[in-house]
Amino acid sequence: MPVSVKCPTCQAAVIWSAQSPHRPFCSKRCQLIDLGEWSEENNKISTPLNSADLSPEAARDMVEDLEAMLAKNDDSFFKE
């Protein structure tokens, strides 16, 4: 059974699957609205990340995960 989540922008139901390329958003429009909110600093992470809370291995793993995520990101994000 597919998982259904609410779009963070408009609260529409989104099926979490490969057929929903903008998940958790329902559309590119909602994705870009959310990006705009972050870029205008209307959204923020409530608790700052404290490097003292992470072991050196966990910090290295986090950096490696972020680098891998960025490396596989394609340039089509703004072209659609």
C-alpha positions as CSV (number, residue, x, y, z in Angstrom):
1,M,0.0,0.0,0.0
2,P,1.5,3.3,-1.0
3,V,2.2,6.0,1.6
4,S,0.3,9.2,1.3
5,V,1.7,12.5,2.7
6,K,0.4,16.0,2.7
7,C,2.1,18.6,0.5
8,P,4.0,21.0,2.8
9,T,2.8,24.0,0.8
10,C,-0.9,23.4,-0.1
11,Q,-1.7,20.3,2.0
12,A,-2.9,18.3,-1.0
13,A,-2.4,14.5,-0.8
14,V,0.7,13.2,-2.4
15,I,1.4,9.5,-3.0
16,W,5.0,8.7,-2.1
17,S,6.2,6.9,-5.2
18,A,8.3,7.3,-8.3
19,Q,5.2,8.6,-10.0
20,S,5.4,11.7,-7.8
21,P,8.7,13.3,-8.9
22,H,8.3,16.4,-6.7
23,R,7.5,14.5,-3.4
24,P,6.8,15.6,-0.8
25,F,5.4,18.4,-2.8
26,C,2.4,17.9,-5.2
27,S,3.9,20.0,-8.0
28,K,6.9,21.9,-9.2
29,R,5.0,25.1,-8.3
30,C,4.6,24.1,-4.6
31,Q,8.3,23.0,-4.5
32,L,9.4,26.5,-5.8
33,I,7.1,28.3,-3.4
34,D,8.8,26.4,-0.5
35,L,12.2,27.1,-1.9
36,G,11.3,30.8,-2.0
37,E,10.2,30.7,1.6
38,W,13.6,29.3,2.6
39,S,15.5,31.8,0.5
40,E,13.6,34.7,2.1
41,E,14.5,33.2,5.5
42,N,10.8,32.8,6.4
43,N,11.7,29.2,7.3
44,K,14.5,28.1,9.6
45,I,15.8,25.1,11.4
46,S,14.7,25.6,15.0
47,T,17.7,24.1,16.7
48,P,21.2,24.9,15.5
49,L,23.3,21.9,14.7
50,N,26.0,21.6,17.3
51,S,29.0,19.7,16.1
52,A,29.8,18.7,19.7
53,D,26.6,16.6,19.6
54,L,28.1,14.4,16.8
55,S,30.9,11.9,17.0
56,P,33.7,12.5,14.4
57,E,32.4,9.5,12.5
58,A,28.8,10.7,12.5
59,A,30.0,14.2,11.3
60,R,32.1,12.6,8.5
61,D,29.1,10.4,7.5
62,M,26.8,13.4,7.3
63,V,29.2,15.3,5.1
64,E,29.7,12.3,2.8
65,D,25.9,11.8,2.6
66,L,25.4,15.5,1.7
67,E,28.2,15.3,-0.9
68,A,26.7,12.2,-2.5
69,M,23.3,13.8,-2.6
70,L,24.6,16.9,-4.2
71,A,26.7,14.9,-6.7
72,K,23.7,12.9,-8.0
73,N,21.5,16.1,-8.2
74,D,20.9,17.0,-11.8
75,D,20.8,20.4,-13.3
76,S,17.1,20.0,-14.4
77,F,15.7,21.4,-11.2
78,F,15.2,24.9,-12.5
79,K,14.7,23.9,-16.2
80,E,11.2,22.4,-15.9
